[in-house]
Amino acid sequence: MTLRPHAAPDWSEHHYRGPAKCREIPQPVRDHDPFFDSPLRAMDVCNGTRDGVVCPRRIECLRAAMHNSEPYGVWGGMTAYDRLQLRLRYPGMPERWTWHPHRQPTQQEEETPCQKAS
């Protein structure tokens, strides 16, 4: 089964489900991107850990990341490692690629590629 890349969904407020919660986060700057540098904070935003409101677009985000094999960052409330585990557990079965509660990432997983190199 061949999976075709998916275009990123429309995250704007014009969508019938409303805007994605990640749009509320300040835009990334050259030295910092919260969804790639701070996975725990990004997962809190997606999964509603702090405010009790799960992102209304989380499933679409995860689906796009899984189909496009996104290797970095938090997408759909899951880390790259968790998405890889999901893909390995259900190879070629995109209907099974649904959000699962995250586990605490290890220190090594929290480090960005730039931090690992230094």
C-alpha angles and dihedrals in degrees: 000000000000119000119210120218114260124223114237111266122247103271095184128115089255092078115102091239092052131242124324113256091236087072088070091061116092113264115266118262128205095271101035138039113170094209093054103029102039109037096171093054091045091051089049089056095046097042098040094239095150104030100028093237117115115212107264090219099048096112093049090048093051092046092052091048093048095048091047094043093232104201099194142043135017115303124172091358094300133105122236089256093052091048090051091051090050091050092049093047094050107026114188093000106108092169087068094051097102132142117281125186109272126242122221109278117234121244089256092055092048092057116092120230089256092054091049092054094055 
